[in-house]
Amino acid sequence: MPEMPDNLIEVEGLKKYFPVQKSFIERLVTGQNQFVHAVDGVSFGIRRGEVFGLAGESGSGKTTTGRLILRLLEATDGEVLFDGMDLCGLSREEMRRLRQRMQLIFQDPSASLNPRMKIGDAIGHSLEIFDVARGGEKRKRVMEMMERVELKPPAQFYDKYPHQVSGGQRQRIVLARALVLRPDFVVADEPIAMADVSVRAVLLDLMMQLKEDFDLTYLFITHDLATAKYVCDRIAVMYLGQICEIGDLEQVYGNPQHPYTKSLLAAVPVPDPHARRDAPMPKGEIPSPINPPSGCRFHPRCPEAKDSCSLRSPSLRSVDGEKGHLVACH
């Protein structure tokens, strides 16, 4: 039997440019097309069985990266390898068969659940799509998964509609729907952002328990570094479509190298009313991805910026003495 690669996911030079919609007059006057640089040259690997965090502000390209990996969006350039297979080179039918092994947990369960479909049918619909189970066997598998995500008793929820349950229970439904096919890889896109604060820790604990039970690999997308610290093994920090720092949890949190990472960590609230923030916060707002800044994309807001930062785009390089810890900073 051939040896399996250490990384379940390999992303190399991934790019996604969305064309900007213009009126006929604008196209006539400008004479050129514009693009939103949503993801611009991202590279990383996700090891089997780990929780890999992707963090950054809204608009940094995290969700787009996750959808590109699942090929829900077609990449402008770059490649994505899943278990050694080049996803960008697969046909539509080959990709459809492979989707059983990769699933997505949406951020907003209310928007991702069909309000006219009963909960049991919503969870079991994929079992019918992939011809895994139907009828009584489908109901049995759905009930078992509802038990695993603590929708108890399952018979009480099976024939209800999404609007008849709480927000936390809807998030469990979305989790059950993603895991009922027993996938290998799950993209969790802000999976607790829409849940009440009181149940977020419970949902995270449940996700980690299910990860161990089903031997899952997670891509955990979040804007909250406090949450990432709770669940992730490694973390990559994104800014304006590019990765600025990546490393093990202890490396990124214990020895942050990029000014943007330092700013994000400084913004994490601490349970001490006397604690004062002493790290300088980035000035201004995140620039437009249509015309990103030259050189380092963070330099217009960076408190440590130098003249060279606006001229050359930094590449990821190793941090001295820390294996696997990379930073893109001059």
C-alpha positions as CSV (number, residue, x, y, z in Angstrom):
1,M,0.0,0.0,0.0
2,P,1.5,3.4,-1.0
3,E,2.3,5.7,1.9
4,M,-0.2,8.5,2.4
5,P,1.1,12.1,2.3
6,D,1.3,13.9,5.6
7,N,-0.8,16.8,4.4
8,L,-4.4,16.1,3.5
9,I,-4.7,19.5,1.8
10,E,-2.0,21.3,-0.2
11,V,-2.6,24.8,-1.4
12,E,-0.1,26.4,-3.8
13,G,-0.2,29.9,-5.3
14,L,-4.0,30.1,-5.0
15,K,-5.6,33.2,-6.6
16,K,-9.1,34.4,-7.1
17,Y,-9.9,37.6,-9.0
18,F,-13.5,38.7,-9.3
19,P,-14.3,41.1,-12.2
20,V,-15.8,44.4,-11.2
21,Q,-19.2,44.9,-12.8
22,K,-19.3,48.2,-14.7
23,S,-21.9,50.0,-16.8
24,F,-21.4,50.3,-20.6
25,I,-20.4,54.0,-20.2
26,E,-17.8,53.2,-17.6
27,R,-16.3,50.4,-19.7
28,L,-16.2,52.8,-22.7
29,V,-14.5,55.6,-20.7
30,T,-11.9,53.6,-18.8
31,G,-11.2,51.0,-21.5
32,Q,-9.9,48.5,-19.0
33,N,-11.3,45.8,-16.7
34,Q,-10.9,45.9,-12.9
35,F,-10.7,43.0,-10.6
36,V,-11.2,42.4,-6.9
37,H,-8.1,40.6,-5.6
38,A,-10.0,38.4,-3.1
39,V,-7.2,35.8,-2.8
40,D,-3.8,36.6,-4.2
41,G,-1.1,33.9,-4.1
42,V,-1.9,31.9,-0.9
43,S,0.1,28.7,-0.1
44,F,-0.2,26.4,2.9
45,G,-0.7,22.8,3.9
46,I,-3.2,21.2,6.3
47,R,-2.0,18.0,8.0
48,R,-4.2,15.0,8.5
49,G,-6.2,15.2,11.7
50,E,-5.3,18.8,12.7
51,V,-7.4,21.9,13.1
52,F,-5.9,24.6,10.9
53,G,-7.0,28.1,11.6
54,L,-7.4,30.9,9.1
55,A,-7.8,34.2,10.8
56,G,-8.1,37.8,9.8
57,E,-10.5,40.8,9.5
58,S,-13.6,40.7,7.4
59,G,-12.7,41.1,3.8
60,S,-9.3,39.4,4.1
61,G,-10.2,36.5,1.9
62,K,-10.7,33.7,4.4
63,T,-14.1,32.5,3.2
64,T,-13.1,32.7,-0.4
65,T,-10.1,30.6,0.3
66,G,-12.2,27.9,2.0
67,R,-14.6,27.8,-1.0
68,L,-11.8,27.6,-3.4
69,I,-10.4,24.6,-1.6
70,L,-13.7,22.9,-1.8
71,R,-14.0,24.1,-5.5
72,L,-17.3,25.8,-4.8
73,L,-15.5,28.6,-6.6
74,E,-13.2,28.1,-9.6
75,A,-9.7,29.5,-9.0
76,T,-8.1,32.1,-11.2
77,D,-4.7,30.5,-10.7
78,G,-2.9,28.1,-8.4
79,E,-3.7,24.5,-7.4
80,V,-5.4,22.6,-4.6
81,L,-4.4,19.0,-3.8
82,F,-6.8,16.9,-1.7
83,D,-5.2,13.6,-0.6
84,G,-2.7,13.9,-3.5
85,M,-5.4,14.6,-6.1
86,D,-5.4,17.9,-8.1
87,L,-8.9,19.2,-7.6
88,C,-8.6,21.8,-10.3
89,G,-7.9,19.0,-12.9
90,L,-10.9,16.9,-12.0
91,S,-14.0,16.7,-14.2
92,R,-17.4,17.8,-12.9
93,E,-18.5,14.2,-12.3
94,E,-15.2,13.2,-10.6
95,M,-15.6,16.3,-8.3
96,R,-19.2,15.4,-7.5
97,R,-18.1,11.9,-6.3
98,L,-15.3,13.4,-4.2
99,R,-17.5,15.9,-2.4
100,Q,-18.7,13.1,-0.1
101,R,-15.3,13.3,1.5
102,M,-15.4,17.1,2.0
103,Q,-18.1,19.2,3.6
104,L,-18.8,22.8,4.6
105,I,-20.3,24.2,7.9
106,F,-21.9,27.5,7.0
107,Q,-21.7,30.6,9.2
108,D,-25.4,31.4,9.2
109,P,-27.6,28.3,9.8
110,S,-30.8,30.2,9.2
111,A,-29.7,31.2,5.7
112,S,-28.3,27.8,4.8
113,L,-31.3,25.7,5.9
114,N,-34.4,25.4,3.7
115,P,-37.2,26.8,5.8
116,R,-39.7,24.5,4.1
117,M,-37.7,21.3,4.7
118,K,-38.0,19.4,7.9
119,I,-34.9,19.0,10.0
120,G,-34.6,15.2,9.5
121,D,-34.9,15.6,5.7
122,A,-32.4,18.5,5.7
123,I,-29.8,16.4,7.5
124,G,-30.5,13.2,5.4
125,H,-30.8,14.9,2.0
126,S,-27.1,14.3,1.2
127,L,-27.5,10.6,1.9
128,E,-30.0,10.4,-0.9
129,I,-27.9,12.6,-3.3
130,F,-24.9,10.3,-3.0
131,D,-27.2,7.2,-2.9
132,V,-25.8,6.2,0.5
133,A,-29.1,5.4,2.2
134,R,-32.8,5.9,1.7
135,G,-36.1,5.2,3.5
136,G,-35.7,3.5,6.9
137,E,-31.9,3.3,6.6
138,K,-31.7,7.1,6.0
139,R,-33.9,7.8,9.0
140,K,-31.8,5.5,11.2
141,R,-28.5,7.2,10.2
142,V,-30.0,10.7,10.6
143,M,-31.3,9.8,14.1
144,E,-27.9,8.5,15.1
145,M,-26.2,11.7,13.9
146,M,-28.7,13.8,15.7
147,E,-27.9,11.9,18.9
148,R,-24.2,12.6,18.3
149,V,-24.7,16.4,18.0
150,E,-26.9,16.3,21.1
151,L,-30.3,17.0,19.5
152,K,-32.1,14.8,22.0
153,P,-34.4,13.1,21.8
154,P,-34.0,13.0,18.0
155,A,-37.6,12.0,17.3
156,Q,-38.7,15.2,18.8
157,F,-36.7,17.2,16.3
158,Y,-36.9,15.1,13.2
159,D,-40.2,16.5,11.9
160,K,-39.8,20.0,13.0
161,Y,-38.8,23.0,10.8
162,P,-35.8,25.2,11.4
163,H,-37.8,28.2,12.7
164,Q,-39.2,26.0,15.5
165,V,-35.8,25.5,17.2
166,S,-33.3,27.8,18.8
167,G,-30.2,29.3,17.2
168,G,-27.9,26.9,18.9
169,Q,-30.0,23.9,17.8
170,R,-29.9,25.2,14.2
171,Q,-26.1,25.2,14.4
172,R,-26.2,21.6,15.6
173,I,-28.4,20.8,12.6
174,V,-25.9,22.3,10.2
175,L,-23.1,20.3,12.0
176,A,-25.1,17.1,11.7
177,R,-25.8,17.7,8.0
178,A,-22.1,18.2,7.3
179,L,-21.0,15.0,9.2
180,V,-23.7,12.6,8.3
181,L,-21.7,11.5,5.2
182,R,-18.7,10.8,7.4
183,P,-16.3,13.2,5.5
184,D,-12.5,13.4,5.9
185,F,-12.3,17.2,5.6
186,V,-14.6,19.9,6.9
187,V,-14.4,23.7,6.3
188,A,-15.9,25.4,9.3
189,D,-16.7,29.0,8.2
190,E,-17.2,31.0,11.4
191,P,-19.2,28.1,12.8
192,I,-20.2,29.7,16.1
193,A,-20.4,33.4,15.0
194,M,-24.3,33.3,14.9
195,A,-24.7,31.3,18.1
196,D,-25.5,32.9,21.5
197,V,-22.4,33.6,23.6
198,S,-23.7,31.2,26.3
199,V,-23.5,28.1,23.9
200,R,-20.4,28.9,21.9
201,A,-18.0,27.0,24.2
202,V,-20.4,24.1,24.2
203,L,-20.5,24.0,20.4
204,L,-16.7,24.2,20.2
205,D,-16.3,21.3,22.6
206,L,-18.8,19.3,20.6
207,M,-16.9,20.0,17.4
208,M,-13.6,18.9,18.9
209,Q,-15.2,15.7,20.3
210,L,-16.7,14.9,16.9
211,K,-13.3,15.5,15.3
212,E,-11.8,12.8,17.5
213,D,-14.7,10.4,17.1
214,F,-14.7,10.7,13.3
215,D,-11.0,11.4,12.7
216,L,-11.7,14.7,11.0
217,T,-9.5,17.4,9.6
218,Y,-10.8,20.9,10.0
219,L,-10.1,24.2,8.3
220,F,-11.4,26.6,11.0
221,I,-12.1,30.1,9.6
222,T,-12.5,32.8,12.2
223,H,-12.0,36.5,12.8
224,D,-11.6,35.8,16.6
225,L,-8.1,34.9,17.7
226,A,-9.4,34.0,21.2
227,T,-11.6,31.3,19.6
228,A,-8.8,30.1,17.4
229,K,-6.5,29.7,20.4
230,Y,-9.1,27.4,22.0
231,V,-9.4,24.9,19.1
232,C,-6.5,25.3,16.5
233,D,-3.3,23.3,16.2
234,R,-1.8,25.8,13.7
235,I,-2.9,29.1,12.4
236,A,-2.4,31.3,9.4
237,V,-3.2,35.1,9.6
238,M,-4.6,36.6,6.4
239,Y,-4.7,40.3,5.3
240,L,-6.1,41.6,2.1
241,G,-5.9,38.2,0.2
242,Q,-2.4,37.2,1.4
243,I,-1.0,35.2,4.3
244,C,1.2,37.4,6.5
245,E,2.1,34.8,9.2
246,I,1.7,31.1,9.8
247,G,2.9,28.7,12.5
248,D,2.0,26.5,15.4
249,L,-0.4,28.0,17.9
250,E,2.4,28.5,20.5
251,Q,4.6,30.2,18.0
252,V,2.0,32.7,16.6
253,Y,0.6,33.5,20.0
254,G,3.8,33.3,22.1
255,N,6.1,35.0,19.6
256,P,4.1,37.0,17.0
257,Q,6.3,38.5,14.3
258,H,4.1,40.4,11.9
259,P,2.8,43.8,13.1
260,Y,-0.7,42.8,11.9
261,T,-0.7,39.7,14.0
262,K,0.5,41.7,17.0
263,S,-2.3,44.1,16.5
264,L,-4.9,41.4,16.3
265,L,-3.6,39.8,19.5
266,A,-3.6,43.1,21.3
267,A,-7.3,43.6,20.4
268,V,-8.3,40.4,22.2
269,P,-10.1,41.4,25.4
270,V,-8.8,40.2,28.7
271,P,-10.9,39.6,31.8
272,D,-9.1,42.3,33.8
273,P,-10.7,45.8,34.1
274,H,-7.4,47.3,35.0
275,A,-5.6,45.9,31.9
276,R,-4.7,48.6,29.4
277,R,-3.8,48.1,25.8
278,D,-0.3,49.4,25.2
279,A,0.3,48.0,21.7
280,P,-0.4,50.6,18.8
281,M,-3.5,49.7,16.8
282,P,-3.5,49.9,13.0
283,K,-4.6,53.3,11.6
284,G,-7.4,53.6,9.1
285,E,-9.4,50.8,7.5
286,I,-8.5,47.8,5.3
287,P,-7.8,49.1,1.8
288,S,-9.9,48.2,-1.2
289,P,-9.0,44.8,-2.8
290,I,-9.6,46.3,-6.2
291,N,-6.5,48.5,-6.0
292,P,-4.4,46.9,-3.2
293,P,-1.4,48.9,-2.0
294,S,2.0,48.3,-3.6
295,G,4.7,46.4,-1.7
296,C,3.5,45.0,1.7
297,R,-0.2,45.4,1.7
298,F,-0.3,46.3,5.4
299,H,2.2,49.1,5.1
300,P,-0.3,52.0,4.9
301,R,-1.7,51.0,8.4
302,C,1.5,49.5,9.9
303,P,3.0,51.3,12.9
304,E,6.4,49.9,12.1
305,A,6.4,50.6,8.3
306,K,9.7,51.7,6.6
307,D,10.3,53.2,3.1
308,S,11.1,49.8,1.7
309,C,7.8,48.3,2.7
310,S,5.9,50.2,0.0
311,L,8.4,49.1,-2.7
312,R,8.8,45.4,-2.3
313,S,6.2,42.7,-1.5
314,P,7.7,40.5,1.2
315,S,7.6,36.7,0.8
316,L,7.1,34.2,3.6
317,R,10.4,33.4,5.3
318,S,11.3,31.3,8.3
319,V,11.6,32.8,11.8
320,D,15.0,32.1,13.3
321,G,15.0,29.1,15.6
322,E,11.3,28.2,15.0
323,K,10.6,25.4,12.6
324,G,7.4,25.9,10.7
325,H,7.0,29.5,11.8
326,L,6.8,31.8,8.7
327,V,6.3,35.5,8.4
328,A,6.0,37.9,5.4
329,C,7.6,41.1,6.7
330,H,10.7,43.1,5.8
